[in-house]
Amino acid sequence: MFVGSVQSGCSNSPASSPTDNDVTQFPITQPVLVIVGPTAIGKTALSLELARVFNCEIVNLDSMQVYRYMNIGTAKATNEERSSVPHHLIDITDPDQEYDAERFVSDSCKAIHDIHAGKKIPLLTGGTGLYLRALTEGLFAGGKQYPELRARLKARLALEGSSDLHKELVLYDRISAERIHENDTHRLIRALEIYYGSGIPWSKHLLLQTEEKISPRFTNILQIGLICDRKVLYERINNRCSSMFQAGLEQEVRGLLEAGYNAELKSMMSIGYRHMVNYIKGIWNQQEMERLLARDTRRYAKRQFTWFQNIDNITWFNISDTTKIRKYVAGWLEEHR
């Protein structure tokens, strides 16, 4: 039986307690603007336009754009675009370093504080719904990472197999065990990691988070979601994938591999990078790689949209309604500044 470092009496507060080093404490009362939507819908162009019109600085809300050396596959704003409007949380960590929602909350709060101190408006934009929810609603205690526990669980998985670990999960968290198949080793390990690390089953964390009344962390926030016709979005995605090849995605991935960044890294397993790795290794030919990349990007866009639909207080606009969006933001700022 695995013996973890169970922490009894672990708090279920959605946010960690402020420390002396915190630059921002909630609630944040100054204006914050958010632009979200699925990949390739046009968030970058719109955010740059709004930033110039309303004196904003952009805060990255994409889990992949935090990594250095990964530019083409993550569709970062160009150097020219970043020089015209200040950007935050881009190129802040190496591809072999862990980056998660907890760190994003800390980094984004500092960026928001700095932007407000400079008398400008933070404009958060990207496609990672988990990061937005963590920032606006808080991280429940089970969201914490326990790398040492996870490493020990992975070692046990290799030795004992997933069936034994799944039986163990049944003992401590039957509800999670019922929704996690024993072959879903990623979530199986995560569920055990949460239990042993926090002393509370994952299922109970989720229940408490749902039931708890959370005070607003932002009292002056406007969240805009972008939509468009599915056919139009899929055409944008196909064009995005083609432009990545032309821009040199293969050379970028080869450079990462030659620099020693393992193909099994979390960052290298992301969409675009894992596809190109399989092409470089000869697992797929170019035609198959391009087909699967476009397919998986479309599927990812659907998951993104589902994430954002489950976040409260997002006002949705068609990406073609830029004039309407601009007027809406202007009216909100006039009312809330």
Secondary structure, 3 states (H helix, E strand, C coil): CCCCCCCCCCCCCCCCCCCCCCCCCCCECCCEEEEECCCCCCHHHHHHHHHHHHCEEEEECCCCCCECCCCCCCCCCCHHHHHHCCEECCCCECCCCCCCHHHHHHHHHHHHHHHHHCCCEEEEEECCHHHHHHHHHCCCHHHCCCHHHHHHHHHHHHHHCHHHHHHHHHHHCHHHHHHCCCCCHHHHHHHHHHHHHHCCCHHHHHHHHHHCCCCCCECCEEEEEEECCHHHHHHHHHHHHHHHHHHCHHHHHHHHHHCCCCCCCCHHHCCCHHHHHHHHCCCCCHHHHHHHHHHHHHHHHHHHHHHHHCCCCEEEEECCCHHHHHHHHHHHHHHHC
